Amino acid sequence: MKILFVTKHYRPGAGDRSYMFGLEKRLRRRGHEVGYFAMAYPANLPSPFSRYFVPNVTFGDALHSRNPLKWLKTFLRSFYSPESSSRITRLLQDYRPDVVHIHSLDTHLTYSILPAIRKQNIPVVWTLHTFAPLCISYFLYDRRKGCVCEACRPKRFFMAALKRCGNGSLPASVTGSLIHSFNHTLDLFRFVDVFVCPSRFVRDKFIAFNFRPEKLVWLPNFVDLPEIRPSATGRYGIFLGRIEREKGVYPLLEALQETGIPFKFIGDGSARQDLVRKARGMGLQDVEFTGYKTGDELKDLISGAMFCVVPSLVYEVGPLAVLDAFSFAKPVIGFKIGGIPEMVRNDETGYILDDFSPRALRQKMLFLYRHPEKAALMGQRARRYVTATHDAERHCDRILRIYGRFSARASA
C-alpha cells in the first residue's frame, strides 16, 4: 500500500511528528510505502518528495508589511492556496497513493488541499494530534488568562478575534477567526473520511463542536515497547516535553521548592530560559534543564528517573510523555484534564490530581520520592498497562484496517 503523509514540518520533533515518524517506521517494516507533503523549510530532512513541498510563508512578516499588495496576497493565500492545491495534485498524480494521512494541517498548507485530494478520489485519514480544526491557537487554551477556553463553540470564531487568541496580535487573531469561519462555513471537513482520535476525550470534544460521530474513531497512541527495557526505580523526577506555560511548568517549579527532590526538565520551548532564571533565583540547585534529547540519551534520562510529572493546564490529546514514562516503568503524576485521566489510573499507575496547585503536586512528588518501593510498584503496573493497551504493532494493525476500509471503497 502507498500512503501519503501530510505535515507542516518534515523534521524530527515532539508530539505529532514523533508519532508520525514512528508510524512510518512501522509501516515500512511491513513493506508499505510512505511519501510526504509538507512545507519547504530549511531544517527539513532530505526527501525525494521535496520538489512538491510548498514554499515557506512567514505570516508575521506579511501581517506587519507596509506593502499592501504583499499583505493582501498573503492574507488571501491563508484562506485558499492555489499553489498548495496544484502541488499536491501533481504529487498525487505522480505518486498515486492509496490513502492520504494528515498529521498537521493549518494556514501554511491550507485546507485547499482537501477538495484537491477528493478530486483524485483518494480517501483522507486525519489524526487529531491537536484541536486545530476547532481553535486558532490549536489547544483550546486562553494564553492571556492561563486557562482552558471554549469560547468559540459552536462556530463562534469571532471570539478568537475579540480575545486576541493569535499570540496576542489583533491582525493575526482576526485573520485566524476568519479562516476558521471560512473552513467551517464551506464544511471543508466533509472531504475527510475519518478522524482518528488519540483519546475518548478528543472524540467527545469534537462531537460537542458538531463533528459527525460516525467519522470520529478512537485509537490511542502507541509506544515502541520492544525497543525499551523497563528499569528499576531511579534517583530523580522528570518532566518530558515542550517547556511552555500551558504545560504547567511554572506550578511544577514552585512545587519543587523546599523538597530537595533532584529534578530534570527534558525538552525545550519558549519558556525555558525564563524558567532557568526562576529556578536559579529560587535556589533550586538540584533542578536541571537538559534541553531537547532523542535516542539513547533520552532513554538513559528516563531510565534513571523515579517518576514523571505531566502537569498540563491545557487539554492534552493523548500525551506521549505518559506513554514514554510508563514504558520505562515510571509512574506519572498529572492533573485531571484532557486525555490524561484515561491513561493514568489514580493510585495504581500514578496520581491524578483534582487540585491544580503546586501544593498538591508537592505532596505527591514527596510521597513517591520518600517511598521508592511504592513508586516501583506503580511503575510495574504502568508497564503492564501500556503493554496491553498501547502496543505499536496492534496500533499499526488498526491503522492499516482503517486505510484498507476507505481505500477499498474509493477503488470500488
Secondary structure, DSSP 8 states (H G I E B T S, - for coil): -EEEEE-S--S--STHHHHHHHHHHHHHHTT-EEEEE-EE-TTS---TTGGGSEE---HHHHHT-S-HHHHHHHHHHTT--HHHHHHHHHHHHHH--SEEEES---TTT-TTHHHHHHHTT--EEEE-SS-TTT-TTSSSEETTTTEE--TTTTT-THHHHHTTTTTT-HHHHHHHHHHHHHHHHTTGGGG-SEEEESSHHHHHHHHHTT--GGGEEE----B-GGG-------SEEEEES---GGGTHHHHHHHTTTT---EEEEB--TTHHHHHHHHHHTT-TTEEEEES--HHHHHHHHHTEEEEEE--SS--SS-HHHHHHHHTT--EEEES-TTHHHH--BTTTEEEESS-SHHHHHHHHHHHHH-HHHHHHHHHHHHHHHHHH-BHHHHHHHHHHHHHHHHHHHH-
